[in-house]
């Protein structure tokens, strides 16, 4: 175990709002061992930015890690050539060109259809009625699993997320994760003959065409679902909420002084949908006055890095005019999120302009408070709103 100073947290309070504790850690113990998480956590942006690239020290390869055990050995848990080979095979499905030429059009069609159904209602929980189905329908296309219901895409994604963040070993959480991965495997099996006969730009199709081993295909599609559903879902709902609670920022967009992409980038900095990325210490290492030993577990806290006072002025403030260049919401090293381009398109090109154009007089429903939670993955749990139908 590392000799990092110990920093205790209240787990329930940390889930409800991790930012006060993270701010204290950045100030008092920027590299600290948190007994409640059984991990050494990095909380300052520049430390994370430099050390995440040291894959020889802080390895993504975690044979006994929850993601490997529950979802299979995917590219996020590989380093070097092994990681790059699988990332390169997937790239044609999520490249900027494919997003521009294929996915944006399909994302827009899903957004328009959902809003056509939603607009006459006058009120809804936008987490469930808009962000969830839009993200899931888009992800069905991108993964190639168009045989799934969008409800299953979201439920199975959440079950896997809960499973890989199940550091307390809850058996019910683990069982739900196993059920989800079994469902995804069945969906993959059903779609293999379809995309084999009619190849397309989906992840399943391009991985099959690249000759990837079936176990890698399964693992990487589960990876895409575990992150590709909750992150844009949470960014869509969260950015809408941020703008509704900061009408001055929404006015900047409507006035042409900020773009929808600025909203997305600032929201991802302000409340990073992925708040943490785990690593395994591969060999002895000393950094920042802390000695690390092999097999120590390290958490790079992206949510803390993006509120680092050394890099962002008034970091707790939501400001769409902010320079977000130092944000590491999508990671900083070789594991930079492969789906970043698709997420930006879904949120900034389709969801945000669509919702504010179609739902006139959009406002929070004062009868029900908005709830938000999580630290490894953080997002809104509901978004009750009204509009002029």
C-alpha positions, 0 to 999 in steps of 0.5 A: 500500500502507498504511504499517502496521507489518509483522508476519510470520507462520508460515503453517502455524502460523497455520493450526494456531492463529492466536490467539497471533499475533493476541494479539501483533498486538493488543498490538504492532501492532493494525493491521498489514500481514502480508506472507504474506497480502498484506493489512493486518489489523485485530485489535482488536474496537472498531476492526473494529466501527466501521470495518466500517460505513464502507462508503465506505472499506472496501468489500465491492465487490471486482470482482477478489476471489476470491469474485466471480471464482469464485462470482459477484457476490453480496450479500456483495460489494455495498454500499449499495442494491445489497446491501440490495435482494438482502438484502431479497429473501432475507429471507423465507426466513431471517427469524426468523418463517420459522425459527420457523414452518417451519425449526425443525420441519424441522431437528428432523426431520432431527436426529431421523432422523440420531440414530435411525440413529446412537444404536445404533452406540456410537462415531462421528466426530461431524463426519462422522456428525452435524454434517455431515449435519445441517447439509447436510440443513437447508441443502438445505431452506433453499436449495431444493436438495433434489435434492442429496445431503447429501454433495455439499452439504458437499463443494461448500461446502468446495470454494468455501470453499477456493477463496475462501480460496486466496490462494496461487493453488493451481490444484487448489483453484481447479479443485475450486471451479469443479467445485462451482459447476458442480454447484450451477448444475445443481442450481438448473436442475433445481429451478427448475421444481419451486419455480415450480410449487410455491412454498415458503419456500426461498431459490431460491423467494423469489428467483425470486418477487422477480424477481431476475436469474438471475445474482444468484440463482445467486450468492446461493445459492452464497453461502448454501451457502459459509457456511450449510454450514460455519459451523453444521457447525463450530459443532455439532461445535465446541460438542460438543467444547467441552462435552466438554472443559469438563465444568463448563460442560456441568454448568451447562447440565444444572443450568439455569444456562445455556442451549444458546443460551449455549453456541452464542454463547460457542462462536462467540465463542471459536472464530469459524467465520468468522475473517476478512472481507475488504474493499477500500479505496475511497478514501484514509483514515487511521485508527489512525496508518495511511494507507490507499490505494485498492485496498489489501486489508484483513482484519477479523479477527473471530476476533481481535476476539472474543478482545480483552482490552479487551472480554472478561475472560480471553478464551481461556477457554470460559465459557458464563456470559459476556456475549457481547454484544460478540461479532461472530462474525456481523459488525458492520455492514450485512453481518451474517450473514443466516443467523444466526437459522437457525444459532442454531436449528439448533445451539441448538434442535436439535443440542446438546440432541438429541445430549446427550439421545440419546447417553448417556455421551457422551465423547471417544474417547481413541484418536484426537486431535481436530484443528482448523485454519484461520484465515479459516474455523476448525473441527474436522476430526474429533470421535471420540467414544464413548457407551453404546449 
